[in-house]
Amino acid sequence: MNSSIPTDIIKIQKKLVSFEKGSRNYKKYSKILIKHIKKNNMIRRVNSHIDTIEKMDKIKNFKVK
């Protein structure tokens, strides 16, 4: 499983650091960062569920000879 941070999130974080906390751009990039993190977490969760379903299918279809 790949647990590394996606490059788009790292780029947004680097940009966010360059702004003064509380500024308009800081708030804007904070919201963008939150959206990207939520999307990434959802993708990982869906992939995990798919893997689980595939494993359960393999177990269900396993036949002892």
PQR file of N, CA, C, O and H, with PARSE charges and radii, in Angstrom:
ATOM      1  N   MET A   1       0.840  -1.185   0.000 -0.4000 1.5000
ATOM      2  CA  MET A   1       0.000   0.000   0.000 -0.0000 2.0000
ATOM      3  C   MET A   1       0.884   1.246   0.000  0.5500 1.7000
ATOM      4  O   MET A   1       1.872   1.318   0.730 -0.5500 1.4000
ATOM      5  N   ASN A   2       0.531   2.187  -0.793 -0.4000 1.5000
ATOM      6  CA  ASN A   2       1.308   3.407  -0.927 -0.0000 2.0000
ATOM      7  C   ASN A   2       0.767   4.455   0.041  0.5500 1.7000
ATOM      8  O   ASN A   2      -0.350   4.943  -0.131 -0.5500 1.4000
ATOM      9  H   ASN A   2      -0.272   2.129  -1.386  0.4000 1.0000
ATOM     10  N   SER A   3       1.556   4.800   1.059 -0.4000 1.5000
ATOM     11  CA  SER A   3       1.089   5.750   2.063 -0.0000 2.0000
ATOM     12  C   SER A   3       1.780   7.110   1.939  0.5500 1.7000
ATOM     13  O   SER A   3       1.702   7.933   2.851 -0.5500 1.4000
ATOM     14  H   SER A   3       2.463   4.403   1.199  0.4000 1.0000
ATOM     15  N   SER A   4       2.450   7.343   0.819 -0.4000 1.5000
ATOM     16  CA  SER A   4       3.132   8.620   0.644 -0.0000 2.0000
ATOM     17  C   SER A   4       2.129   9.732   0.349  0.5500 1.7000
ATOM     18  O   SER A   4       1.017   9.482  -0.116 -0.5500 1.4000
ATOM     19  H   SER A   4       2.513   6.674   0.078  0.4000 1.0000
ATOM     20  N   ILE A   5       2.547  10.954   0.628 -0.4000 1.5000
ATOM     21  CA  ILE A   5       1.686  12.114   0.411 -0.0000 2.0000
ATOM     22  C   ILE A   5       1.734  12.497  -1.062  0.5500 1.7000
ATOM     23  O   ILE A   5       2.820  12.631  -1.626 -0.5500 1.4000
ATOM     24  H   ILE A   5       3.450  11.156   1.006  0.4000 1.0000
ATOM     25  N   PRO A   6       0.569  12.677  -1.699 -0.5600 1.5000
ATOM     26  CA  PRO A   6       0.553  13.059  -3.123  0.2800 2.0000
ATOM     27  C   PRO A   6       1.246  14.403  -3.352  0.5500 1.7000
ATOM     28  O   PRO A   6       1.264  15.268  -2.477 -0.5500 1.4000
ATOM     29  N   THR A   7       1.807  14.554  -4.533 -0.4000 1.5000
ATOM     30  CA  THR A   7       2.566  15.770  -4.849 -0.0000 2.0000
ATOM     31  C   THR A   7       1.686  17.016  -4.864  0.5500 1.7000
ATOM     32  O   THR A   7       2.154  18.101  -4.519 -0.5500 1.4000
ATOM     33  H   THR A   7       1.793  13.851  -5.244  0.4000 1.0000
ATOM     34  N   ASP A   8       0.407  16.879  -5.262 -0.4000 1.5000
ATOM     35  CA  ASP A   8      -0.451  18.066  -5.289 -0.0000 2.0000
ATOM     36  C   ASP A   8      -0.664  18.625  -3.883  0.5500 1.7000
ATOM     37  O   ASP A   8      -0.722  19.841  -3.700 -0.5500 1.4000
ATOM     38  H   ASP A   8       0.027  15.997  -5.542  0.4000 1.0000
ATOM     39  N   ILE A   9      -0.780  17.749  -2.899 -0.4000 1.5000
ATOM     40  CA  ILE A   9      -0.959  18.206  -1.514 -0.0000 2.0000
ATOM     41  C   ILE A   9       0.316  18.876  -1.010  0.5500 1.7000
ATOM     42  O   ILE A   9       0.250  19.888  -0.312 -0.5500 1.4000
ATOM     43  H   ILE A   9      -0.733  16.761  -3.047  0.4000 1.0000
ATOM     44  N   ILE A  10       1.465  18.325  -1.354 -0.4000 1.5000
ATOM     45  CA  ILE A  10       2.740  18.924  -0.933 -0.0000 2.0000
ATOM     46  C   ILE A  10       2.916  20.305  -1.555  0.5500 1.7000
ATOM     47  O   ILE A  10       3.369  21.232  -0.884 -0.5500 1.4000
ATOM     48  H   ILE A  10       1.519  17.503  -1.921  0.4000 1.0000
ATOM     49  N   LYS A  11       2.563  20.450  -2.830 -0.4000 1.5000
ATOM     50  CA  LYS A  11       2.673  21.760  -3.496 -0.0000 2.0000
ATOM     51  C   LYS A  11       1.781  22.794  -2.820  0.5500 1.7000
ATOM     52  O   LYS A  11       2.194  23.935  -2.614 -0.5500 1.4000
ATOM     53  H   LYS A  11       2.195  19.697  -3.376  0.4000 1.0000
ATOM     54  N   ILE A  12       0.564  22.398  -2.478 -0.4000 1.5000
ATOM     55  CA  ILE A  12      -0.360  23.325  -1.815 -0.0000 2.0000
ATOM     56  C   ILE A  12       0.179  23.711  -0.443  0.5500 1.7000
ATOM     57  O   ILE A  12       0.097  24.876  -0.054 -0.5500 1.4000
ATOM     58  H   ILE A  12       0.229  21.471  -2.646  0.4000 1.0000
ATOM     59  N   GLN A  13       0.730  22.745   0.296 -0.4000 1.5000
ATOM     60  CA  GLN A  13       1.288  23.042   1.609 -0.0000 2.0000
ATOM     61  C   GLN A  13       2.460  24.014   1.505  0.5500 1.7000
ATOM     62  O   GLN A  13       2.574  24.934   2.315 -0.5500 1.4000
ATOM     63  H   GLN A  13       0.796  21.798  -0.021  0.4000 1.0000
ATOM     64  N   LYS A  14       3.324  23.820   0.520 -0.4000 1.5000
ATOM     65  CA  LYS A  14       4.462  24.730   0.330 -0.0000 2.0000
ATOM     66  C   LYS A  14       3.977  26.145   0.025  0.5500 1.7000
ATOM     67  O   LYS A  14       4.536  27.119   0.531 -0.5500 1.4000
ATOM     68  H   LYS A  14       3.232  23.073  -0.138  0.4000 1.0000
ATOM     69  N   LYS A  15       2.940  26.258  -0.799 -0.4000 1.5000
ATOM     70  CA  LYS A  15       2.377  27.563  -1.143 -0.0000 2.0000
ATOM     71  C   LYS A  15       1.733  28.198   0.092  0.5500 1.7000
ATOM     72  O   LYS A  15       1.860  29.402   0.316 -0.5500 1.4000
ATOM     73  H   LYS A  15       2.486  25.467  -1.209  0.4000 1.0000
ATOM     74  N   LEU A  16       1.048  27.390   0.883 -0.4000 1.5000
ATOM     75  CA  LEU A  16       0.359  27.866   2.077 -0.0000 2.0000
ATOM     76  C   LEU A  16       1.341  28.453   3.093  0.5500 1.7000
ATOM     77  O   LEU A  16       1.031  29.435   3.768 -0.5500 1.4000
ATOM     78  H   LEU A  16       0.945  26.412   0.702  0.4000 1.0000
ATOM     79  N   VAL A  17       2.515  27.853   3.197 -0.4000 1.5000
ATOM     80  CA  VAL A  17       3.530  28.327   4.145 -0.0000 2.0000
ATOM     81  C   VAL A  17       4.019  29.723   3.785  0.5500 1.7000
ATOM     82  O   VAL A  17       4.437  30.478   4.662 -0.5500 1.4000
ATOM     83  H   VAL A  17       2.768  27.055   2.649  0.4000 1.0000
ATOM     84  N   SER A  18       3.970  30.070   2.512 -0.4000 1.5000
ATOM     85  CA  SER A  18       4.491  31.362   2.082 -0.0000 2.0000
ATOM     86  C   SER A  18       3.551  32.528   2.437  0.5500 1.7000
ATOM     87  O   SER A  18       3.952  33.688   2.347 -0.5500 1.4000
ATOM     88  H   SER A  18       3.629  29.456   1.800  0.4000 1.0000
ATOM     89  N   PHE A  19       2.324  32.233   2.833 -0.4000 1.5000
ATOM     90  CA  PHE A  19       1.370  33.290   3.170 -0.0000 2.0000
ATOM     91  C   PHE A  19       1.334  33.562   4.673  0.5500 1.7000
ATOM     92  O   PHE A  19       1.652  32.697   5.489 -0.5500 1.4000
ATOM     93  H   PHE A  19       1.999  31.290   2.906  0.4000 1.0000
ATOM     94  N   GLU A  20       0.939  34.781   5.011 -0.4000 1.5000
ATOM     95  CA  GLU A  20       0.790  35.154   6.415 -0.0000 2.0000
ATOM     96  C   GLU A  20      -0.499  34.524   6.950  0.5500 1.7000
ATOM     97  O   GLU A  20      -1.543  34.566   6.300 -0.5500 1.4000
ATOM     98  H   GLU A  20       0.680  35.483   4.349  0.4000 1.0000
ATOM     99  N   LYS A  21      -0.403  33.944   8.138 -0.4000 1.5000
ATOM    100  CA  LYS A  21      -1.571  33.275   8.722 -0.0000 2.0000
ATOM    101  C   LYS A  21      -2.705  34.277   8.923  0.5500 1.7000
ATOM    102  O   LYS A  21      -2.505  35.355   9.483 -0.5500 1.4000
ATOM    103  H   LYS A  21       0.445  33.910   8.666  0.4000 1.0000
ATOM    104  N   GLY A  22      -3.895  33.907   8.458 -0.4000 1.5000
ATOM    105  CA  GLY A  22      -5.054  34.778   8.588 -0.0000 2.0000
ATOM    106  C   GLY A  22      -5.318  35.640   7.365  0.5500 1.7000
ATOM    107  O   GLY A  22      -6.365  36.281   7.276 -0.5500 1.4000
ATOM    108  H   GLY A  22      -4.058  33.031   8.003  0.4000 1.0000
ATOM    109  N   SER A  23      -4.382  35.666   6.421 -0.4000 1.5000
ATOM    110  CA  SER A  23      -4.577  36.479   5.218 -0.0000 2.0000
ATOM    111  C   SER A  23      -5.609  35.823   4.301  0.5500 1.7000
ATOM    112  O   SER A  23      -5.974  34.661   4.479 -0.5500 1.4000
ATOM    113  H   SER A  23      -3.531  35.145   6.494  0.4000 1.0000
ATOM    114  N   ARG A  24      -6.062  36.584   3.330 -0.4000 1.5000
ATOM    115  CA  ARG A  24      -7.071  36.080   2.399 -0.0000 2.0000
ATOM    116  C   ARG A  24      -6.563  34.860   1.625  0.5500 1.7000
ATOM    117  O   ARG A  24      -7.272  33.865   1.482 -0.5500 1.4000
ATOM    118  H   ARG A  24      -5.766  37.528   3.185  0.4000 1.0000
ATOM    119  N   ASN A  25      -5.332  34.951   1.130 -0.4000 1.5000
ATOM    120  CA  ASN A  25      -4.756  33.831   0.381 -0.0000 2.0000
ATOM    121  C   ASN A  25      -4.534  32.608   1.269  0.5500 1.7000
ATOM    122  O   ASN A  25      -4.688  31.475   0.813 -0.5500 1.4000
ATOM    123  H   ASN A  25      -4.755  35.760   1.245  0.4000 1.0000
ATOM    124  N   TYR A  26      -4.174  32.829   2.529 -0.4000 1.5000
ATOM    125  CA  TYR A  26      -3.975  31.726   3.467 -0.0000 2.0000
ATOM    126  C   TYR A  26      -5.283  30.954   3.644  0.5500 1.7000
ATOM    127  O   TYR A  26      -5.293  29.723   3.623 -0.5500 1.4000
ATOM    128  H   TYR A  26      -4.048  33.749   2.900  0.4000 1.0000
ATOM    129  N   LYS A  27      -6.375  31.679   3.818 -0.4000 1.5000
ATOM    130  CA  LYS A  27      -7.685  31.043   3.987 -0.0000 2.0000
ATOM    131  C   LYS A  27      -8.089  30.296   2.722  0.5500 1.7000
ATOM    132  O   LYS A  27      -8.628  29.191   2.784 -0.5500 1.4000
ATOM    133  H   LYS A  27      -6.367  32.679   3.835  0.4000 1.0000
ATOM    134  N   LYS A  28      -7.821  30.913   1.575 -0.4000 1.5000
ATOM    135  CA  LYS A  28      -8.160  30.307   0.282 -0.0000 2.0000
ATOM    136  C   LYS A  28      -7.406  28.994   0.089  0.5500 1.7000
ATOM    137  O   LYS A  28      -8.007  27.976  -0.254 -0.5500 1.4000
ATOM    138  H   LYS A  28      -7.383  31.810   1.525  0.4000 1.0000
ATOM    139  N   TYR A  29      -6.091  29.015   0.311 -0.4000 1.5000
ATOM    140  CA  TYR A  29      -5.297  27.810   0.121 -0.0000 2.0000
ATOM    141  C   TYR A  29      -5.577  26.758   1.192  0.5500 1.7000
ATOM    142  O   TYR A  29      -5.414  25.565   0.938 -0.5500 1.4000
ATOM    143  H   TYR A  29      -5.602  29.842   0.590  0.4000 1.0000
ATOM    144  N   SER A  30      -5.991  27.179   2.375 -0.4000 1.5000
ATOM    145  CA  SER A  30      -6.381  26.225   3.416 -0.0000 2.0000
ATOM    146  C   SER A  30      -7.597  25.425   2.970  0.5500 1.7000
ATOM    147  O   SER A  30      -7.653  24.211   3.164 -0.5500 1.4000
ATOM    148  H   SER A  30      -6.123  28.149   2.581  0.4000 1.0000
ATOM    149  N   LYS A  31      -8.570  26.108   2.372 -0.4000 1.5000
ATOM    150  CA  LYS A  31      -9.765  25.426   1.878 -0.0000 2.0000
ATOM    151  C   LYS A  31      -9.416  24.465   0.741  0.5500 1.7000
ATOM    152  O   LYS A  31      -9.935  23.350   0.680 -0.5500 1.4000
ATOM    153  H   LYS A  31      -8.525  27.094   2.215  0.4000 1.0000
ATOM    154  N   ILE A  32      -8.539  24.900  -0.151 -0.4000 1.5000
ATOM    155  CA  ILE A  32      -8.113  24.044  -1.263 -0.0000 2.0000
ATOM    156  C   ILE A  32      -7.409  22.798  -0.721  0.5500 1.7000
ATOM    157  O   ILE A  32      -7.646  21.686  -1.193 -0.5500 1.4000
ATOM    158  H   ILE A  32      -8.117  25.806  -0.102  0.4000 1.0000
ATOM    159  N   LEU A  33      -6.546  22.998   0.271 -0.4000 1.5000
ATOM    160  CA  LEU A  33      -5.814  21.886   0.875 -0.0000 2.0000
ATOM    161  C   LEU A  33      -6.776  20.888   1.516  0.5500 1.7000
ATOM    162  O   LEU A  33      -6.601  19.678   1.374 -0.5500 1.4000
ATOM    163  H   LEU A  33      -6.354  23.901   0.655  0.4000 1.0000
ATOM    164  N   ILE A  34      -7.779  21.384   2.213 -0.4000 1.5000
ATOM    165  CA  ILE A  34      -8.767  20.512   2.853 -0.0000 2.0000
ATOM    166  C   ILE A  34      -9.484  19.662   1.812  0.5500 1.7000
ATOM    167  O   ILE A  34      -9.695  18.468   2.023 -0.5500 1.4000
ATOM    168  H   ILE A  34      -7.922  22.367   2.328  0.4000 1.0000
ATOM    169  N   LYS A  35      -9.860  20.272   0.689 -0.4000 1.5000
ATOM    170  CA  LYS A  35     -10.547  19.525  -0.379 -0.0000 2.0000
ATOM    171  C   LYS A  35      -9.668  18.408  -0.931  0.5500 1.7000
ATOM    172  O   LYS A  35     -10.137  17.292  -1.151 -0.5500 1.4000
ATOM    173  H   LYS A  35      -9.689  21.242   0.517  0.4000 1.0000
ATOM    174  N   HIS A  36      -8.395  18.714  -1.152 -0.4000 1.5000
ATOM    175  CA  HIS A  36      -7.483  17.718  -1.702 -0.0000 2.0000
ATOM    176  C   HIS A  36      -7.256  16.574  -0.716  0.5500 1.7000
ATOM    177  O   HIS A  36      -7.205  15.410  -1.114 -0.5500 1.4000
ATOM    178  H   HIS A  36      -8.015  19.621  -0.973  0.4000 1.0000
ATOM    179  N   ILE A  37      -7.123  16.901   0.559 -0.4000 1.5000
ATOM    180  CA  ILE A  37      -6.913  15.865   1.573 -0.0000 2.0000
ATOM    181  C   ILE A  37      -8.139  14.968   1.678  0.5500 1.7000
ATOM    182  O   ILE A  37      -8.009  13.746   1.759 -0.5500 1.4000
ATOM    183  H   ILE A  37      -7.165  17.847   0.882  0.4000 1.0000
ATOM    184  N   LYS A  38      -9.337  15.568   1.678 -0.4000 1.5000
ATOM    185  CA  LYS A  38     -10.563  14.764   1.740 -0.0000 2.0000
ATOM    186  C   LYS A  38     -10.676  13.847   0.533  0.5500 1.7000
ATOM    187  O   LYS A  38     -11.038  12.677   0.663 -0.5500 1.4000
ATOM    188  H   LYS A  38      -9.443  16.560   1.612  0.4000 1.0000
ATOM    189  N   LYS A  39     -10.364  14.385  -0.645 -0.4000 1.5000
ATOM    190  CA  LYS A  39     -10.430  13.582  -1.872 -0.0000 2.0000
ATOM    191  C   LYS A  39      -9.447  12.417  -1.802  0.5500 1.7000
ATOM    192  O   LYS A  39      -9.791  11.290  -2.156 -0.5500 1.4000
ATOM    193  H   LYS A  39     -10.070  15.335  -0.750  0.4000 1.0000
ATOM    194  N   ASN A  40      -8.232  12.687  -1.349 -0.4000 1.5000
ATOM    195  CA  ASN A  40      -7.209  11.658  -1.244 -0.0000 2.0000
ATOM    196  C   ASN A  40      -7.629  10.574  -0.252  0.5500 1.7000
ATOM    197  O   ASN A  40      -7.461   9.385  -0.521 -0.5500 1.4000
ATOM    198  H   ASN A  40      -7.953  13.603  -1.061  0.4000 1.0000
ATOM    199  N   ASN A  41      -8.177  10.987   0.898 -0.4000 1.5000
ATOM    200  CA  ASN A  41      -8.619  10.014   1.894 -0.0000 2.0000
ATOM    201  C   ASN A  41      -9.756   9.160   1.364  0.5500 1.7000
ATOM    202  O   ASN A  41      -9.809   7.959   1.630 -0.5500 1.4000
ATOM    203  H   ASN A  41      -8.313  11.954   1.116  0.4000 1.0000
ATOM    204  N   MET A  42     -10.664   9.768   0.618 -0.4000 1.5000
ATOM    205  CA  MET A  42     -11.787   9.024   0.063 -0.0000 2.0000
ATOM    206  C   MET A  42     -11.306   8.013  -0.970  0.5500 1.7000
ATOM    207  O   MET A  42     -11.794   6.883  -1.002 -0.5500 1.4000
ATOM    208  H   MET A  42     -10.621  10.744   0.402  0.4000 1.0000
ATOM    209  N   ILE A  43     -10.368   8.400  -1.803 -0.4000 1.5000
ATOM    210  CA  ILE A  43      -9.812   7.481  -2.803 -0.0000 2.0000
ATOM    211  C   ILE A  43      -9.146   6.293  -2.110  0.5500 1.7000
ATOM    212  O   ILE A  43      -9.332   5.148  -2.523 -0.5500 1.4000
ATOM    213  H   ILE A  43      -9.972   9.318  -1.777  0.4000 1.0000
ATOM    214  N   ARG A  44      -8.379   6.558  -1.070 -0.4000 1.5000
ATOM    215  CA  ARG A  44      -7.708   5.487  -0.328 -0.0000 2.0000
ATOM    216  C   ARG A  44      -8.727   4.564   0.341  0.5500 1.7000
ATOM    217  O   ARG A  44      -8.546   3.346   0.364 -0.5500 1.4000
ATOM    218  H   ARG A  44      -8.227   7.488  -0.734  0.4000 1.0000
ATOM    219  N   ARG A  45      -9.788   5.142   0.880 -0.4000 1.5000
ATOM    220  CA  ARG A  45     -10.821   4.347   1.541 -0.0000 2.0000
ATOM    221  C   ARG A  45     -11.538   3.442   0.541  0.5500 1.7000
ATOM    222  O   ARG A  45     -11.775   2.268   0.822 -0.5500 1.4000
ATOM    223  H   ARG A  45      -9.935   6.131   0.861  0.4000 1.0000
ATOM    224  N   VAL A  46     -11.881   3.986  -0.623 -0.4000 1.5000
ATOM    225  CA  VAL A  46     -12.560   3.198  -1.656 -0.0000 2.0000
ATOM    226  C   VAL A  46     -11.655   2.064  -2.135  0.5500 1.7000
ATOM    227  O   VAL A  46     -12.110   0.931  -2.290 -0.5500 1.4000
ATOM    228  H   VAL A  46     -11.689   4.941  -0.852  0.4000 1.0000
ATOM    229  N   ASN A  47     -10.392   2.362  -2.366 -0.4000 1.5000
ATOM    230  CA  ASN A  47      -9.454   1.322  -2.797 -0.0000 2.0000
ATOM    231  C   ASN A  47      -9.316   0.224  -1.748  0.5500 1.7000
ATOM    232  O   ASN A  47      -9.214  -0.955  -2.087 -0.5500 1.4000
ATOM    233  H   ASN A  47     -10.022   3.282  -2.240  0.4000 1.0000
ATOM    234  N   SER A  48      -9.312   0.606  -0.495 -0.4000 1.5000
ATOM    235  CA  SER A  48      -9.229  -0.359   0.590 -0.0000 2.0000
ATOM    236  C   SER A  48     -10.459  -1.263   0.605  0.5500 1.7000
ATOM    237  O   SER A  48     -10.344  -2.472   0.804 -0.5500 1.4000
ATOM    238  H   SER A  48      -9.396   1.564  -0.219  0.4000 1.0000
ATOM    239  N   HIS A  49     -11.643  -0.668   0.393 -0.4000 1.5000
ATOM    240  CA  HIS A  49     -12.866  -1.463   0.359 -0.0000 2.0000
ATOM    241  C   HIS A  49     -12.857  -2.427  -0.820  0.5500 1.7000
ATOM    242  O   HIS A  49     -13.282  -3.575  -0.693 -0.5500 1.4000
ATOM    243  H   HIS A  49     -11.736   0.314   0.231  0.4000 1.0000
ATOM    244  N   ILE A  50     -12.379  -1.965  -1.954 -0.4000 1.5000
ATOM    245  CA  ILE A  50     -12.295  -2.826  -3.136 -0.0000 2.0000
ATOM    246  C   ILE A  50     -11.363  -4.006  -2.872  0.5500 1.7000
ATOM    247  O   ILE A  50     -11.679  -5.143  -3.221 -0.5500 1.4000
ATOM    248  H   ILE A  50     -12.034  -1.032  -2.057  0.4000 1.0000
ATOM    249  N   ASP A  51     -10.216  -3.733  -2.257 -0.4000 1.5000
ATOM    250  CA  ASP A  51      -9.272  -4.804  -1.918 -0.0000 2.0000
ATOM    251  C   ASP A  51      -9.909  -5.815  -0.983  0.5500 1.7000
ATOM    252  O   ASP A  51      -9.736  -7.021  -1.156 -0.5500 1.4000
ATOM    253  H   ASP A  51      -9.959  -2.810  -1.974  0.4000 1.0000
ATOM    254  N   THR A  52     -10.642  -5.331   0.002 -0.4000 1.5000
ATOM    255  CA  THR A  52     -11.304  -6.220   0.954 -0.0000 2.0000
ATOM    256  C   THR A  52     -12.331  -7.101   0.261  0.5500 1.7000
ATOM    257  O   THR A  52     -12.406  -8.301   0.528 -0.5500 1.4000
ATOM    258  H   THR A  52     -10.782  -4.351   0.142  0.4000 1.0000
ATOM    259  N   ILE A  53     -13.116  -6.514  -0.620 -0.4000 1.5000
ATOM    260  CA  ILE A  53     -14.128  -7.280  -1.361 -0.0000 2.0000
ATOM    261  C   ILE A  53     -13.465  -8.340  -2.232  0.5500 1.7000
ATOM    262  O   ILE A  53     -13.941  -9.473  -2.300 -0.5500 1.4000
ATOM    263  H   ILE A  53     -13.055  -5.539  -0.836  0.4000 1.0000
ATOM    264  N   GLU A  54     -12.372  -7.982  -2.897 -0.4000 1.5000
ATOM    265  CA  GLU A  54     -11.668  -8.948  -3.739 -0.0000 2.0000
ATOM    266  C   GLU A  54     -11.106 -10.098  -2.909  0.5500 1.7000
ATOM    267  O   GLU A  54     -11.163 -11.253  -3.331 -0.5500 1.4000
ATOM    268  H   GLU A  54     -11.985  -7.062  -2.842  0.4000 1.0000
ATOM    269  N   LYS A  55     -10.568  -9.793  -1.741 -0.4000 1.5000
ATOM    270  CA  LYS A  55     -10.036 -10.845  -0.864 -0.0000 2.0000
ATOM    271  C   LYS A  55     -11.147 -11.762  -0.378  0.5500 1.7000
ATOM    272  O   LYS A  55     -10.968 -12.978  -0.311 -0.5500 1.4000
ATOM    273  H   LYS A  55     -10.522  -8.855  -1.398  0.4000 1.0000
ATOM    274  N   MET A  56     -12.286 -11.188  -0.042 -0.4000 1.5000
ATOM    275  CA  MET A  56     -13.416 -12.001   0.415 -0.0000 2.0000
ATOM    276  C   MET A  56     -13.915 -12.909  -0.708  0.5500 1.7000
ATOM    277  O   MET A  56     -14.285 -14.055  -0.457 -0.5500 1.4000
ATOM    278  H   MET A  56     -12.431 -10.200  -0.097  0.4000 1.0000
ATOM    279  N   ASP A  57     -13.929 -12.410  -1.934 -0.4000 1.5000
ATOM    280  CA  ASP A  57     -14.323 -13.235  -3.079 -0.0000 2.0000
ATOM    281  C   ASP A  57     -13.356 -14.398  -3.275  0.5500 1.7000
ATOM    282  O   ASP A  57     -13.779 -15.516  -3.569 -0.5500 1.4000
ATOM    283  H   ASP A  57     -13.629 -11.478  -2.138  0.4000 1.0000
ATOM    284  N   LYS A  58     -12.064 -14.139  -3.114 -0.4000 1.5000
ATOM    285  CA  LYS A  58     -11.075 -15.205  -3.252 -0.0000 2.0000
ATOM    286  C   LYS A  58     -11.294 -16.275  -2.187  0.5500 1.7000
ATOM    287  O   LYS A  58     -11.230 -17.470  -2.476 -0.5500 1.4000
ATOM    288  H   LYS A  58     -11.720 -13.230  -2.875  0.4000 1.0000
ATOM    289  N   ILE A  59     -11.552 -15.842  -0.957 -0.4000 1.5000
ATOM    290  CA  ILE A  59     -11.780 -16.778   0.130 -0.0000 2.0000
ATOM    291  C   ILE A  59     -13.057 -17.587  -0.133  0.5500 1.7000
ATOM    292  O   ILE A  59     -13.086 -18.798   0.083 -0.5500 1.4000
ATOM    293  H   ILE A  59     -11.604 -14.871  -0.722  0.4000 1.0000
ATOM    294  N   LYS A  60     -14.092 -16.917  -0.594 -0.4000 1.5000
ATOM    295  CA  LYS A  60     -15.375 -17.562  -0.860 -0.0000 2.0000
ATOM    296  C   LYS A  60     -15.260 -18.587  -1.984  0.5500 1.7000
ATOM    297  O   LYS A  60     -15.892 -19.643  -1.932 -0.5500 1.4000
ATOM    298  H   LYS A  60     -14.068 -15.933  -0.769  0.4000 1.0000
ATOM    299  N   ASN A  61     -14.466 -18.282  -2.986 -0.4000 1.5000
ATOM    300  CA  ASN A  61     -14.320 -19.159  -4.139 -0.0000 2.0000
ATOM    301  C   ASN A  61     -13.227 -20.223  -3.978  0.5500 1.7000
ATOM    302  O   ASN A  61     -13.024 -21.056  -4.861 -0.5500 1.4000
ATOM    303  H   ASN A  61     -13.954 -17.425  -3.028  0.4000 1.0000
ATOM    304  N   PHE A  62     -12.540 -20.182  -2.861 -0.4000 1.5000
ATOM    305  CA  PHE A  62     -11.464 -21.151  -2.611 -0.0000 2.0000
ATOM    306  C   PHE A  62     -12.083 -22.522  -2.332  0.5500 1.7000
ATOM    307  O   PHE A  62     -12.975 -22.659  -1.495 -0.5500 1.4000
ATOM    308  H   PHE A  62     -12.704 -19.505  -2.143  0.4000 1.0000
ATOM    309  N   LYS A  63     -11.586 -23.539  -3.057 -0.4000 1.5000
ATOM    310  CA  LYS A  63     -12.121 -24.884  -2.877 -0.0000 2.0000
ATOM    311  C   LYS A  63     -10.970 -25.819  -2.477  0.5500 1.7000
ATOM    312  O   LYS A  63      -9.887 -25.800  -3.062 -0.5500 1.4000
ATOM    313  H   LYS A  63     -10.861 -23.428  -3.737  0.4000 1.0000
ATOM    314  N   VAL A  64     -11.244 -26.611  -1.483 -0.4000 1.5000
ATOM    315  CA  VAL A  64     -10.244 -27.592  -1.033 -0.0000 2.0000
ATOM    316  C   VAL A  64     -10.364 -28.823  -1.920  0.5500 1.7000
ATOM    317  O   VAL A  64     -11.461 -29.328  -2.159 -0.5500 1.4000
ATOM    318  H   VAL A  64     -12.124 -26.627  -1.007  0.4000 1.0000
ATOM    319  N   LYS A  65      -9.224 -29.297  -2.402 -0.4000 1.5000
ATOM    320  CA  LYS A  65      -9.260 -30.472  -3.298 -0.0000 2.0000
ATOM    321  C   LYS A  65      -9.155 -31.744  -2.516  0.5500 1.7000
ATOM    322  O   LYS A  65      -9.168 -32.829  -3.098 -0.5500 1.4000
ATOM    323  H   LYS A  65      -8.333 -28.887  -2.208  0.4000 1.0000
TER
END
